[in-house]
Structures are given as structure tokens and as C-alpha cells.
Amino acid sequence: MVAYLCTTYAVSARRACRTVRCVRATYHYRSHRDPRTLLRQRIREMAQTRVRYGYRKIRVLLNREGWAVGKKLVYRLYREEGLMLRHRVPRRRKSVAPRWTRPKPERPNEAWTLDFVADQLANGHRFRALTVVDVFTRENVAIEVGQSFRGEHVVTVLNRLTARRGAPTVLCCDNGSEFCRQIVDLWAYQHKVRIDFSRPGKPTDNAYVESFNATWRRECLNAHCGSSHGTTPKSASRPGGRNTPRVGLTGRSRIARRRSSPGPTRRISSASPSSPLETLPSDGTKLGSRP
């Protein structure tokens, strides 16, 4: 206010302080507090990379990197930088993180991409499937089927794949609640894996797994009929060729199965209700071309 009066009405600082009843010592005081520029910059970089992380999770990442900071300091800097999470979706959807170019992997098992596929059986029961694809080889690493998934289930799948193939360098996934769990972040920290989250509302950031999910849904899920648990196909593709299934689960052709189907919905089955997770082991086939 004092500076506004001085610049607008061309008066002295003494007269402006007397007008607004402000002590001159208070007006001329300059804080000697450390601005913590490097810490602010690092917090902003983490918030732009992990757009759904609050100040608590960012503090955990800072402590892992060696920053001896407390939650109150991180909270104050987090608010001053304007990085508070928006719980109300704005009318215009704008990405928080800027557009960037992801480095391309140079060898197999370097980068994995994960995503979920939701579908239902012929009897109306819903199920979900976790698909893991190698970005370099376009190989389907695993398909995990279950009725509900949490962060613990994702870690279980990653531990099994790591014991068989080794840990990757980068995990590419969206900002789903299953991937943003603290247990997933702790697994990545223990195995020295970097989690690369996609931008909100940009499924093209994970184009490889999205393409595989579309092919798997078109050539396997929509082509098989399942009305009871236990009829899930063990493999969704054939090695060395297209992923088009030829014969149904009962040994009949697709046309005969369509004629005998009670309704237009044709779905595969999910895992048994007694076991919420059932693995569909992959035979190491690559993503096939379009039919």
C-alpha cells in the first residue's frame, strides 16, 4: 500500500506511512530468511513430474534424496509455490505437467508400461485385467485378471515379474489410484525403478499398452463367450503370427458359437470368486499386426 501511494500520488514514504498508519521500520524491514531457491526448484520439479503427489509424498522423496526437511517447511514452500492439488475439476481440462518427449528404450526389459482393462462376463459380472507390455520389444509380459485390484496386487505382480525377468529401469503408467499408492512407490524406490506418470487426460502417453489392450479386447475378449468361472483362455495369442483366435473354448468355430449364443454379448470369464487374482501366463509373444 505504501509503495502504491508513493508511485501513484508522488508522495514521500514518510507521508505514505503516516497516511496508512504504518511504522516506517516495518516498511523498510527486509527479511533475512534463506529463500531456499534450490529446494523450491526441486519441489516444483517433483510436483510437475508426479502431478497427483501432495506435499507429504514429496517430502518422502526429498528425504530419500538427502534433503533434511520437515513437513512444515515443505508444506509452507509447497503453498508459496502454488502447487496445491485441485480437488475440483476445472471446466477446461488443462494438464499440470508440460509436454515432454520420453526417451526411447535401447534394450529389452528397460521400460515397462502398465494399464488396466475392464470388461464383463456373459452373466454380467465385472472383472479387470492388469496388462504389462515391454516398450522395446512390444512383448506382453503378463496379464493379471481379477475382480478388484489395489496397490498390493500390483506390487505382487511386479515382484513375480522381477524374480523371473529382472527389474526394469522405468515404469510407465497413468495416474490411477492403484499406481499412485505408497506401496508401489516404495517398491520402485527399493528396486531403483523410476515411475513415469502420464499426463492427466492424455492416454497417448502410454500408446503401446493402449494399442495392445485394444487388440486384446477386439481379438480375444470380444471373440470368446464365457458364462461361468474357469473358462478363461490361458493364452490370448499364437506365437509367430496374428493374435486372432481360431477355435473357441468348446472346440467349435466362431460362427457356430455365435449362432448358439443366447445374446449378443460375448465375453471371457474372470478368476474364481474365491481367488481374487488369477494370472494369465504370457507365452512371450509380441503384439500382432492388425487383421
Contacts in CASP RR format, 6 or more apart in sequence:
PFRMAT RR
TARGET T0000
AUTHOR 0000-0000-0000
METHOD contacts of the structure
MODEL  1
MVAYLCTTYAVSARRACRTVRCVRATYHYRSHRDPRTLLRQRIREMAQTR
VRYGYRKIRVLLNREGWAVGKKLVYRLYREEGLMLRHRVPRRRKSVAPRW
TRPKPERPNEAWTLDFVADQLANGHRFRALTVVDVFTRENVAIEVGQSFR
GEHVVTVLNRLTARRGAPTVLCCDNGSEFCRQIVDLWAYQHKVRIDFSRP
GKPTDNAYVESFNATWRRECLNAHCGSSHGTTPKSASRPGGRNTPRVGLT
GRSRIARRRSSPGPTRRISSASPSSPLETLPSDGTKLGSRP
1 16 0 8 1.000
1 20 0 8 1.000
1 22 0 8 1.000
2 13 0 8 1.000
2 16 0 8 1.000
2 17 0 8 1.000
2 20 0 8 1.000
2 22 0 8 1.000
2 27 0 8 1.000
5 11 0 8 1.000
5 16 0 8 1.000
5 19 0 8 1.000
5 20 0 8 1.000
6 12 0 8 1.000
6 13 0 8 1.000
6 16 0 8 1.000
11 19 0 8 1.000
13 24 0 8 1.000
13 27 0 8 1.000
14 24 0 8 1.000
16 22 0 8 1.000
17 23 0 8 1.000
17 24 0 8 1.000
17 27 0 8 1.000
36 77 0 8 1.000
39 62 0 8 1.000
39 67 0 8 1.000
39 69 0 8 1.000
39 77 0 8 1.000
40 77 0 8 1.000
40 80 0 8 1.000
40 81 0 8 1.000
42 62 0 8 1.000
42 65 0 8 1.000
42 67 0 8 1.000
43 58 0 8 1.000
43 62 0 8 1.000
43 74 0 8 1.000
43 77 0 8 1.000
43 78 0 8 1.000
43 81 0 8 1.000
43 83 0 8 1.000
44 81 0 8 1.000
44 83 0 8 1.000
46 53 0 8 1.000
46 58 0 8 1.000
46 61 0 8 1.000
46 62 0 8 1.000
47 53 0 8 1.000
47 54 0 8 1.000
47 58 0 8 1.000
47 78 0 8 1.000
47 81 0 8 1.000
47 83 0 8 1.000
47 96 0 8 1.000
48 96 0 8 1.000
48 97 0 8 1.000
48 98 0 8 1.000
49 97 0 8 1.000
49 197 0 8 1.000
50 57 0 8 1.000
50 58 0 8 1.000
50 195 0 8 1.000
50 197 0 8 1.000
51 95 0 8 1.000
51 96 0 8 1.000
51 97 0 8 1.000
51 175 0 8 1.000
51 197 0 8 1.000
51 199 0 8 1.000
51 200 0 8 1.000
52 85 0 8 1.000
52 175 0 8 1.000
52 176 0 8 1.000
52 180 0 8 1.000
52 197 0 8 1.000
53 61 0 8 1.000
53 180 0 8 1.000
54 78 0 8 1.000
54 83 0 8 1.000
54 85 0 8 1.000
55 71 0 8 1.000
55 74 0 8 1.000
55 75 0 8 1.000
55 78 0 8 1.000
55 83 0 8 1.000
56 71 0 8 1.000
57 182 0 8 1.000
57 185 0 8 1.000
58 74 0 8 1.000
58 78 0 8 1.000
59 69 0 8 1.000
59 70 0 8 1.000
59 71 0 8 1.000
59 74 0 8 1.000
60 185 0 8 1.000
62 69 0 8 1.000
62 74 0 8 1.000
63 69 0 8 1.000
64 189 0 8 1.000
78 84 0 8 1.000
93 200 0 8 1.000
93 201 0 8 1.000
95 199 0 8 1.000
95 200 0 8 1.000
95 201 0 8 1.000
95 202 0 8 1.000
96 199 0 8 1.000
96 200 0 8 1.000
97 199 0 8 1.000
99 199 0 8 1.000
102 172 0 8 1.000
102 196 0 8 1.000
102 205 0 8 1.000
104 135 0 8 1.000
105 111 0 8 1.000
105 135 0 8 1.000
105 136 0 8 1.000
105 169 0 8 1.000
105 170 0 8 1.000
106 136 0 8 1.000
107 136 0 8 1.000
108 134 0 8 1.000
108 136 0 8 1.000
108 137 0 8 1.000
108 139 0 8 1.000
109 134 0 8 1.000
109 136 0 8 1.000
109 165 0 8 1.000
109 166 0 8 1.000
109 168 0 8 1.000
110 135 0 8 1.000
110 136 0 8 1.000
110 168 0 8 1.000
110 169 0 8 1.000
110 170 0 8 1.000
111 134 0 8 1.000
111 135 0 8 1.000
111 136 0 8 1.000
111 168 0 8 1.000
111 169 0 8 1.000
111 170 0 8 1.000
111 171 0 8 1.000
111 172 0 8 1.000
112 132 0 8 1.000
112 133 0 8 1.000
112 134 0 8 1.000
112 135 0 8 1.000
112 141 0 8 1.000
112 168 0 8 1.000
112 170 0 8 1.000
112 171 0 8 1.000
112 172 0 8 1.000
113 132 0 8 1.000
113 133 0 8 1.000
113 135 0 8 1.000
113 171 0 8 1.000
113 172 0 8 1.000
113 173 0 8 1.000
113 206 0 8 1.000
113 208 0 8 1.000
113 209 0 8 1.000
114 130 0 8 1.000
114 131 0 8 1.000
114 132 0 8 1.000
114 133 0 8 1.000
114 154 0 8 1.000
114 171 0 8 1.000
114 172 0 8 1.000
114 173 0 8 1.000
114 179 0 8 1.000
114 209 0 8 1.000
115 130 0 8 1.000
115 131 0 8 1.000
115 173 0 8 1.000
115 174 0 8 1.000
115 206 0 8 1.000
115 209 0 8 1.000
115 210 0 8 1.000
115 213 0 8 1.000
116 128 0 8 1.000
116 129 0 8 1.000
116 130 0 8 1.000
116 131 0 8 1.000
116 149 0 8 1.000
116 178 0 8 1.000
117 128 0 8 1.000
117 129 0 8 1.000
117 131 0 8 1.000
117 213 0 8 1.000
117 216 0 8 1.000
117 217 0 8 1.000
117 221 0 8 1.000
118 126 0 8 1.000
118 127 0 8 1.000
118 128 0 8 1.000
118 129 0 8 1.000
119 126 0 8 1.000
119 127 0 8 1.000
119 128 0 8 1.000
119 129 0 8 1.000
119 217 0 8 1.000
119 221 0 8 1.000
119 267 0 8 1.000
119 268 0 8 1.000
120 126 0 8 1.000
120 127 0 8 1.000
120 265 0 8 1.000
120 267 0 8 1.000
121 127 0 8 1.000
121 226 0 8 1.000
121 227 0 8 1.000
121 267 0 8 1.000
121 268 0 8 1.000
121 269 0 8 1.000
121 270 0 8 1.000
122 225 0 8 1.000
122 226 0 8 1.000
122 227 0 8 1.000
122 262 0 8 1.000
122 263 0 8 1.000
122 265 0 8 1.000
122 266 0 8 1.000
122 267 0 8 1.000
123 227 0 8 1.000
123 228 0 8 1.000
124 267 0 8 1.000
125 147 0 8 1.000
125 270 0 8 1.000
126 147 0 8 1.000
127 145 0 8 1.000
127 146 0 8 1.000
127 147 0 8 1.000
127 269 0 8 1.000
127 270 0 8 1.000
127 271 0 8 1.000
128 145 0 8 1.000
128 146 0 8 1.000
128 147 0 8 1.000
128 148 0 8 1.000
128 149 0 8 1.000
129 143 0 8 1.000
129 144 0 8 1.000
129 145 0 8 1.000
129 146 0 8 1.000
129 280 0 8 1.000
130 142 0 8 1.000
130 143 0 8 1.000
130 144 0 8 1.000
130 145 0 8 1.000
130 149 0 8 1.000
130 153 0 8 1.000
130 154 0 8 1.000
130 157 0 8 1.000
131 140 0 8 1.000
131 142 0 8 1.000
131 143 0 8 1.000
131 209 0 8 1.000
131 212 0 8 1.000
131 213 0 8 1.000
131 216 0 8 1.000
132 140 0 8 1.000
132 141 0 8 1.000
132 142 0 8 1.000
132 143 0 8 1.000
132 157 0 8 1.000
132 161 0 8 1.000
132 209 0 8 1.000
133 139 0 8 1.000
133 140 0 8 1.000
133 141 0 8 1.000
133 208 0 8 1.000
133 209 0 8 1.000
133 212 0 8 1.000
133 287 0 8 1.000
134 140 0 8 1.000
134 141 0 8 1.000
135 172 0 8 1.000
135 208 0 8 1.000
137 286 0 8 1.000
138 208 0 8 1.000
138 212 0 8 1.000
138 286 0 8 1.000
138 287 0 8 1.000
139 282 0 8 1.000
139 284 0 8 1.000
139 285 0 8 1.000
139 286 0 8 1.000
139 287 0 8 1.000
140 212 0 8 1.000
140 236 0 8 1.000
140 237 0 8 1.000
140 282 0 8 1.000
140 284 0 8 1.000
140 285 0 8 1.000
140 286 0 8 1.000
140 287 0 8 1.000
141 161 0 8 1.000
141 165 0 8 1.000
141 282 0 8 1.000
141 284 0 8 1.000
142 157 0 8 1.000
142 160 0 8 1.000
142 161 0 8 1.000
142 279 0 8 1.000
142 280 0 8 1.000
142 281 0 8 1.000
142 282 0 8 1.000
143 216 0 8 1.000
143 236 0 8 1.000
143 279 0 8 1.000
143 280 0 8 1.000
143 282 0 8 1.000
144 153 0 8 1.000
144 157 0 8 1.000
144 277 0 8 1.000
144 278 0 8 1.000
144 279 0 8 1.000
144 280 0 8 1.000
145 232 0 8 1.000
145 270 0 8 1.000
145 271 0 8 1.000
145 277 0 8 1.000
145 278 0 8 1.000
145 279 0 8 1.000
145 280 0 8 1.000
146 270 0 8 1.000
146 271 0 8 1.000
146 276 0 8 1.000
146 277 0 8 1.000
146 278 0 8 1.000
147 270 0 8 1.000
147 271 0 8 1.000
147 273 0 8 1.000
147 276 0 8 1.000
148 276 0 8 1.000
149 178 0 8 1.000
149 277 0 8 1.000
150 178 0 8 1.000
150 181 0 8 1.000
151 178 0 8 1.000
151 179 0 8 1.000
151 181 0 8 1.000
151 183 0 8 1.000
151 184 0 8 1.000
152 181 0 8 1.000
152 183 0 8 1.000
153 178 0 8 1.000
153 276 0 8 1.000
153 277 0 8 1.000
154 178 0 8 1.000
154 179 0 8 1.000
154 181 0 8 1.000
154 184 0 8 1.000
155 183 0 8 1.000
155 184 0 8 1.000
155 187 0 8 1.000
156 277 0 8 1.000
157 279 0 8 1.000
158 187 0 8 1.000
159 187 0 8 1.000
160 279 0 8 1.000
162 191 0 8 1.000
167 191 0 8 1.000
167 192 0 8 1.000
167 193 0 8 1.000
168 193 0 8 1.000
169 193 0 8 1.000
169 194 0 8 1.000
170 193 0 8 1.000
170 194 0 8 1.000
170 195 0 8 1.000
170 196 0 8 1.000
171 188 0 8 1.000
171 193 0 8 1.000
171 194 0 8 1.000
171 195 0 8 1.000
171 196 0 8 1.000
172 196 0 8 1.000
172 198 0 8 1.000
172 205 0 8 1.000
172 206 0 8 1.000
172 209 0 8 1.000
173 179 0 8 1.000
173 195 0 8 1.000
173 196 0 8 1.000
173 197 0 8 1.000
173 198 0 8 1.000
173 206 0 8 1.000
174 197 0 8 1.000
174 198 0 8 1.000
174 203 0 8 1.000
174 205 0 8 1.000
174 206 0 8 1.000
175 197 0 8 1.000
175 198 0 8 1.000
175 200 0 8 1.000
178 184 0 8 1.000
179 195 0 8 1.000
179 197 0 8 1.000
180 197 0 8 1.000
184 195 0 8 1.000
185 195 0 8 1.000
187 193 0 8 1.000
188 194 0 8 1.000
188 195 0 8 1.000
198 205 0 8 1.000
198 206 0 8 1.000
199 205 0 8 1.000
203 210 0 8 1.000
204 210 0 8 1.000
208 287 0 8 1.000
211 287 0 8 1.000
212 287 0 8 1.000
215 243 0 8 1.000
215 287 0 8 1.000
215 288 0 8 1.000
215 290 0 8 1.000
216 236 0 8 1.000
216 243 0 8 1.000
219 236 0 8 1.000
219 242 0 8 1.000
219 243 0 8 1.000
219 244 0 8 1.000
219 245 0 8 1.000
219 291 0 8 1.000
220 233 0 8 1.000
220 236 0 8 1.000
220 237 0 8 1.000
220 243 0 8 1.000
220 245 0 8 1.000
220 268 0 8 1.000
221 267 0 8 1.000
221 268 0 8 1.000
222 266 0 8 1.000
222 267 0 8 1.000
223 244 0 8 1.000
223 245 0 8 1.000
223 254 0 8 1.000
223 266 0 8 1.000
224 233 0 8 1.000
224 245 0 8 1.000
224 248 0 8 1.000
224 249 0 8 1.000
224 266 0 8 1.000
224 267 0 8 1.000
224 268 0 8 1.000
225 249 0 8 1.000
225 257 0 8 1.000
225 261 0 8 1.000
225 266 0 8 1.000
225 267 0 8 1.000
225 268 0 8 1.000
226 249 0 8 1.000
226 266 0 8 1.000
226 267 0 8 1.000
226 268 0 8 1.000
226 269 0 8 1.000
227 269 0 8 1.000
228 269 0 8 1.000
229 269 0 8 1.000
229 270 0 8 1.000
229 271 0 8 1.000
229 272 0 8 1.000
229 273 0 8 1.000
230 269 0 8 1.000
230 272 0 8 1.000
231 249 0 8 1.000
231 268 0 8 1.000
231 269 0 8 1.000
232 268 0 8 1.000
232 269 0 8 1.000
232 270 0 8 1.000
232 271 0 8 1.000
232 278 0 8 1.000
232 280 0 8 1.000
233 245 0 8 1.000
233 249 0 8 1.000
233 268 0 8 1.000
233 280 0 8 1.000
234 280 0 8 1.000
234 281 0 8 1.000
235 280 0 8 1.000
235 281 0 8 1.000
235 282 0 8 1.000
235 283 0 8 1.000
235 285 0 8 1.000
236 243 0 8 1.000
236 245 0 8 1.000
236 280 0 8 1.000
237 243 0 8 1.000
237 283 0 8 1.000
237 285 0 8 1.000
237 288 0 8 1.000
238 244 0 8 1.000
238 285 0 8 1.000
239 283 0 8 1.000
239 284 0 8 1.000
239 285 0 8 1.000
240 285 0 8 1.000
240 286 0 8 1.000
241 285 0 8 1.000
241 288 0 8 1.000
242 288 0 8 1.000
242 289 0 8 1.000
242 291 0 8 1.000
243 285 0 8 1.000
243 287 0 8 1.000
243 288 0 8 1.000
244 291 0 8 1.000
245 254 0 8 1.000
247 253 0 8 1.000
248 254 0 8 1.000
248 257 0 8 1.000
250 257 0 8 1.000
252 260 0 8 1.000
257 266 0 8 1.000
258 266 0 8 1.000
270 278 0 8 1.000
271 277 0 8 1.000
271 278 0 8 1.000
272 278 0 8 1.000
END
